[in-house]
Amino acid sequence: MTKGTQSFGKRHTKSHTLCVRCGRRSFHNQKKTCAQCGYPAAKIRSFGWSVKGQRRKTTGTGRCAYLKTMSRRFKNGFREG
């Protein structure tokens, strides 16, 4: 038995599926935890040793649908109408 081409042909099961929270294919089927965001933990997974990883996931990388209007609302003292 070799550890090369013949072994790779036997790989047909998936250990990771799509994560509900981050959308990546990092949710481990048996562990039931996401390797990327740490779901179902309440806090998003991030470590200080991975500065680039924090940069990819931090505030400002998405649409910021809620935060977009925050500065204008703060300027008006959160008065509406």
C-alpha positions in Angstrom: 0.0 0.0 0.0 1.4 3.4 -1.0 0.7 6.7 0.5 0.3 8.6 -2.8 -2.1 8.4 -5.7 -3.9 5.2 -4.6 -4.7 6.7 -1.2 -6.1 9.9 -2.6 -8.7 8.0 -4.6 -10.3 6.7 -1.4 -11.2 10.2 -0.1 -14.9 10.7 -0.7 -16.3 11.8 2.7 -16.5 15.3 3.9 -15.4 16.2 7.4 -16.4 19.9 7.1 -19.7 21.4 5.8 -21.0 25.0 5.5 -21.2 27.1 8.6 -24.4 28.9 9.4 -22.7 31.9 10.9 -19.6 32.6 8.7 -20.7 30.8 5.5 -17.4 29.0 5.1 -16.9 25.2 4.6 -15.3 25.0 8.1 -18.1 23.4 10.2 -16.8 20.0 11.5 -19.5 17.4 11.2 -18.4 15.2 14.2 -17.2 18.0 16.5 -20.1 20.2 15.6 -17.9 23.3 15.8 -16.7 25.7 13.1 -12.9 25.9 12.6 -13.1 29.4 11.3 -15.5 31.4 13.5 -16.0 29.0 16.5 -19.7 28.6 16.1 -21.8 27.6 18.2 -19.7 29.6 20.7 -21.1 33.0 21.5 -17.9 34.9 20.8 -16.4 35.0 17.3 -13.1 33.0 17.2 -10.1 35.3 16.9 -6.5 35.1 18.2 -3.8 37.7 18.7 -1.2 35.6 16.9 -3.1 35.9 13.7 -3.2 39.7 12.9 -4.1 39.1 9.2 -7.0 36.9 10.3 -8.4 39.6 12.6 -8.0 42.1 9.8 -10.1 40.0 7.4 -13.0 39.6 9.8 -13.0 42.9 11.7 -15.6 45.7 11.5 -15.5 47.5 8.2 -15.0 44.5 6.0 -18.7 44.0 5.3 -21.5 46.3 4.4 -21.8 48.0 7.8 -25.5 48.5 7.1 -26.2 49.6 10.7 -22.9 51.5 11.4 -23.2 53.5 8.2 -25.9 55.8 9.6 -24.5 55.9 13.2 -22.3 59.0 12.8 -25.2 61.0 11.4 -27.6 59.9 14.2 -25.0 60.5 16.9 -24.5 64.1 15.5 -28.2 64.7 16.0 -28.3 63.2 19.5 -30.3 60.2 18.2 -33.4 62.4 17.7 -35.6 61.1 14.9 -38.7 62.3 13.1 
